[in-house]
Amino acid sequence: MTTQAPPQQPSDAVWTIPNIISMFRIVLIVVFVVMLATERDGWAITALALAGFSDFFDGYLARRWNQVTKLGRVLDPTADRMLTIAVVLGLGLRGIVPWWLVGLLFARDLVVGVALLWARGKHVEAPQVTAVGKWATGLLYFFLPLSYLAVVAFESATWLHSFAIIGATFCAILYWASGIGYVRDVRKRAASLPERSEAPYTGTTEGSLR
């Protein structure tokens, strides 16, 4: 029988390549916001594409090269949330996505955020990222930029923008489904803990809750 390798323990290293990529993603988010606000759409789309690619690349390299770090476990989800907020709010302000969709996505993150704070107070570990959450976030990063591209590059193809908004709405439903799953998971494990448990909190938001 094959013995499964133990999970990697995060190190205290700071200047690893995955961490540098995560830092670079934060810089790209700032560039995207500035370019979007000044309607330099070609540069904004380029910065967004690079930021989206780096979201996959840093985590992959961290696992591949055994460079999982404590800083990375904070930096990566922080950059993810910043990117989501920047894209959704920026496109809302430009009138590219409807405000009800912006509210739907932000409300989900608020619910999950409150659940995580409650879990921390109960010494409950943060739930693991689910396949539904990963698919929802990944597809959002496809349909939201597509809605942007449809408006600035293919103005006559109104069907493409409609398709992107319908796709993003479907993703928002998946996004909520994953969020409800995280909340239920936290409540279930909190209920199973002994009353007044003194067990230290060891939760992590590695990879962010998607």
C-alpha positions in Angstrom: 0.0 0.0 0.0 1.4 3.4 -1.0 1.9 5.9 1.9 0.5 9.3 1.2 3.1 12.1 1.5 2.5 14.4 4.5 1.2 17.9 3.7 3.9 20.6 3.3 4.5 22.7 6.3 4.7 26.4 5.6 8.1 28.1 6.0 8.9 31.5 7.3 10.6 32.5 4.0 9.5 35.8 2.4 11.4 36.3 -0.9 10.3 33.1 -2.7 9.3 33.2 -6.4 5.6 32.4 -5.6 5.5 35.3 -3.0 7.1 37.7 -5.5 4.5 36.7 -8.1 1.7 37.4 -5.5 3.2 40.8 -4.8 3.4 41.5 -8.5 -0.3 40.6 -8.8 -1.1 43.3 -6.3 0.9 45.8 -8.4 -1.0 44.7 -11.5 -4.3 45.2 -9.6 -3.3 48.8 -9.0 -2.3 49.2 -12.6 -5.7 47.7 -13.7 -7.7 50.1 -11.5 -5.8 53.2 -12.8 -6.0 52.1 -16.5 -9.7 51.2 -16.1 -10.5 54.6 -14.4 -8.7 56.5 -17.1 -10.3 54.4 -19.9 -7.0 53.0 -21.2 -8.8 49.8 -21.9 -6.1 48.0 -23.8 -3.6 48.3 -20.9 -6.4 47.5 -18.4 -7.3 44.3 -20.1 -3.6 43.3 -20.4 -3.0 43.9 -16.7 -6.1 42.0 -15.8 -5.1 39.0 -18.0 -1.6 38.9 -16.4 -3.1 39.2 -12.9 -5.5 36.3 -13.6 -2.7 34.1 -14.9 -0.5 34.9 -11.9 -3.4 33.8 -9.6 -2.9 30.2 -10.9 0.8 30.4 -11.4 2.0 31.4 -7.9 0.0 28.6 -6.1 1.2 26.0 -8.7 4.8 26.9 -8.2 4.5 27.0 -4.4 3.3 23.4 -4.4 5.6 22.2 -7.2 8.7 23.7 -5.7 7.8 23.1 -2.1 7.8 26.8 -1.4 4.6 27.1 0.6 5.2 29.9 3.2 3.3 31.5 6.0 3.4 34.8 4.1 2.1 33.2 1.0 -0.9 31.8 2.8 -1.9 35.4 3.7 -0.6 37.2 0.6 -2.3 34.9 -2.0 -5.9 35.1 -0.7 -5.4 38.8 0.0 -4.4 39.4 -3.6 -7.4 37.3 -4.8 -9.9 39.3 -2.8 -8.3 42.6 -4.0 -8.6 41.4 -7.6 -12.2 40.4 -7.2 -13.2 43.7 -5.6 -11.3 45.7 -8.2 -12.8 43.9 -11.2 -16.4 43.8 -9.9 -16.5 47.3 -8.5 -14.5 48.8 -11.5 -16.8 47.2 -14.1 -19.8 48.3 -12.1 -18.6 51.9 -12.0 -18.0 51.8 -15.7 -21.5 50.5 -16.3 -20.2 47.3 -17.9 -21.9 44.9 -15.3 -25.2 45.7 -13.6 -25.1 46.8 -10.0 -27.4 43.9 -8.9 -24.7 41.5 -9.9 -22.1 43.6 -8.1 -24.2 43.4 -4.9 -24.8 39.7 -5.3 -21.1 38.9 -5.5 -20.2 41.3 -2.6 -22.9 40.0 -0.4 -21.6 36.5 -0.8 -18.1 37.6 0.3 -19.6 39.5 3.2 -21.5 36.4 4.4 -18.4 34.1 4.1 -16.2 36.8 5.8 -18.5 37.0 8.8 -18.6 33.2 9.0 -14.8 33.0 9.0 -14.6 35.6 11.8 -17.1 33.7 13.8 -15.2 30.5 13.2 -12.0 32.1 14.4 -13.7 33.1 17.7 -14.9 29.5 18.1 -11.4 28.1 17.4 -12.7 26.3 14.3 -10.5 25.7 11.3 -11.4 27.5 8.1 -13.0 25.1 5.6 -11.1 23.8 2.6 -11.7 25.3 -0.8 -14.2 23.2 -2.7 -14.4 22.3 -6.4 -17.5 24.3 -6.8 -15.8 27.4 -5.3 -12.8 27.0 -7.6 -15.0 26.6 -10.7 -17.1 29.6 -9.7 -14.1 31.9 -9.2 -12.3 30.6 -12.3 -15.4 31.1 -14.6 -16.0 34.5 -13.1 -12.5 35.5 -14.1 -13.5 34.5 -17.6 -17.0 36.0 -18.0 -16.3 39.3 -16.2 -13.3 40.2 -18.4 -15.3 39.0 -21.4 -18.1 41.5 -20.6 -15.4 44.2 -20.5 -13.9 43.1 -23.8 -17.3 42.9 -25.4 -18.0 46.6 -24.6 -14.7 48.1 -25.5 -13.6 45.9 -28.4 -16.8 44.5 -29.9 -19.4 47.2 -29.4 -21.6 46.0 -32.3 -21.7 42.4 -30.9 -24.2 43.2 -28.1 -25.0 39.5 -27.9 -21.5 38.9 -26.6 -22.0 41.2 -23.7 -25.4 39.6 -22.9 -23.7 36.2 -23.1 -21.0 37.3 -20.6 -23.5 38.7 -18.1 -25.6 35.6 -18.3 -22.5 33.5 -17.7 -21.4 35.7 -14.8 -24.8 35.4 -13.2 -24.6 31.6 -13.4 -21.2 31.9 -11.8 -22.6 34.1 -9.0 -25.1 31.3 -8.3 -22.3 28.8 -8.0 -20.3 31.3 -5.9 -23.2 31.5 -3.5 -23.6 27.7 -3.4 -19.9 27.4 -2.4 -20.3 30.1 0.2 -23.3 28.4 1.8 -21.3 25.2 1.8 -18.5 26.9 3.7 -20.9 28.4 6.3 -22.6 25.0 6.8 -19.2 23.3 7.2 -18.1 25.8 9.8 -21.3 25.5 11.8 -21.2 21.7 11.7 -17.6 21.5 13.0 -18.3 24.2 15.6 -21.2 22.1 16.9 -19.0 19.0 17.2 -16.4 20.8 19.4 -16.5 20.3 23.2 -18.0 23.3 24.9 -15.4 25.9 25.9 -12.8 24.2 23.8 -9.3 25.6 24.4 -7.9 24.1 21.2 -5.7 26.6 19.4 -7.0 28.0 16.2 -5.1 26.6 13.3 -7.3 27.6 10.4 -5.9 29.1 7.2 -7.4 30.9 4.2 -4.8 29.2 2.0 -5.8 29.7 -1.7 -8.7 31.9 -0.4 -12.3 30.6 -0.1 -13.6 30.5 -3.6 
